[in-house]
Amino acid sequence: MSFLANFFNKPAQPERYKLVASLNAYSGSVHALAISNDGHILAGGGTEGIKFWDVQSRKELTCSPHECRGTVSCAVWATTRQTAAETLCYGTGLGYIVFVRRSLIDKTFQEICARRLGSGFEITCLSWHSSADGNIRIAVGTRDKMVQVLILNANLQLQSVFAVQLETTIPKSVAFTDSRDIYVFGLYDGNFMKLNEEGNVIKEINCQSVIGHAAVHQKRGIFVVDNAIDGFTLYRLEGEGESVRTFTTAVPSMSVPKQVVFGEEGKVVIGGSDNGLVYVFDRKTGQIIQTLRHADVGLGRDLDGRCTIASASPGPGRRKTTIKMWAYDYAAQKVPESPLKNHWSLSSILMILTQLLALLVMSVFLLVNYKDRFFDTAVNHLQYVTSATAADDFSRHVKAAMMFEDYSGIKTEGRTKGHATGDIRLLQELADKLMELARAGGEIDEDEHQEDYDNEGAKVNYSVAPEQQG
């Protein structure tokens, strides 16, 4: 089959995601990665604070010195209508939330706002939403079971919208809904909750597993979680906790949170592992599309038909952590090729051959089963034409004879006249019978019509018998 595919210029299916960058510029461990919304900048944070790289040139970007506020635990890029510059928001293990923005003057990243939240517990998750007035709304989850929503206003000041402490759930992931409600995913208890704008719980279900990380696709009405056991599990936002399917990975060597995201407009699920692989799954079938080596930490970002995956894995010994990036232009696959550029593929040729074979089989079937009927119809038609012509000629001759009998003036007497008249009438009746059969398209069956012939003969014999007797 591979030979035929190559013969008909059908190339093998290439790998979807290709390595586009490999960075070895971070000392210590990486706990968070974030790709800017325009796809140009990669931010990475961990034990050595936050760093930035230009994705295209792979060069590290300058960041102004700022106070170290602990290990970076999570990070997210946000945009507003008020400024074209993107803002990075990250949280730390000491409970600080920090906002960094790139200066339009010297192009360096500068800290624009920082605050320590609550009692200083670790910030476990972040999510952002652009408000109607152009401000940035930030949802924050912390290790002490707190969930709060903050607004970064135009004056770069933080304002609190609400703060609520959950009873048993430690938030591991948060996400905004389209109506500014909040989804909360619990770390150890596996709870999935929905909070309204005032912080009240309006829905709560249990996913029956630990949640290492979660991602929401609002448009498709689904979410996926790292179940910390055998992979990632898909659920419906409006469901009652029943899973849709599980994307199975290798059994983890230890239960550690693994990041999971949607990619390619929700068509694929991308997740990390503790065995150095990034898994790319087909969302509908659950099958593995591709595995990328490596990642302990990873994320994906969709931008204008291009899905980019970034992952980080510590190097052996004291070597720097390696950050790798893959990309796939899935929008290019949607553009139909010009008909002039299409090749004869193996599948199209097989389809044409199948149709020709079906036509041949049908022709042979008709020839074998209906051959006699075709021939009989042709012969009958020929017999009909011949019989009709002969009958017409015969009838005309008989009528001519009868006219000659009546008007010729030849006088016959006695027995001779009776025989002639009887013979002519017999011929006339036979001619009429032949005409009737010919026009009906039938055939003369000797056995079936023998009795008619005998009766006709009897009538003739009866008509001439008195003369013979006399």
Secondary structure, 3 states (H helix, E strand, C coil): CHHHHHHCCCCCCCCCCEEEEEEEEECCCEEEEEECCCCCEEEEEECCEEEEEECCCCCEECECCCCCCCCEEEEEEECCCCCCCCEEEEEECCCEEEEEEECCCCCCEEEEEEEECCCCCCEEEEEEEECCCCCEEEEEEECCCEEEEEEECCCCCEEEEEEEECCCCCEEEEEECCCCCEEEEECCCCEEEEECCCCCEEEEEECCCCCCCEEEECCCCEEEEECCCCEEEEEECCCCCCEEEEEECCCCCCCCCCCEEEECCCCEEEECCCCCEEEEEECCCCCEEEEEECCCEEEEEEECCEEEEEEEECCCCCCCEEEEEEEECHHHHHCCCCHHHCCCCHHHHHHHHHHHHHHHHHHHHHHHHHHHHHHHHHHHHHHHHHHHHHHHHHHHHHHHHHHHHHHCCCCCCHHHHHHHHHHHHHHHHHHHHHHHHHHHCCCCCHHHHHHHHHHHHHHHHHHHHHHHHC
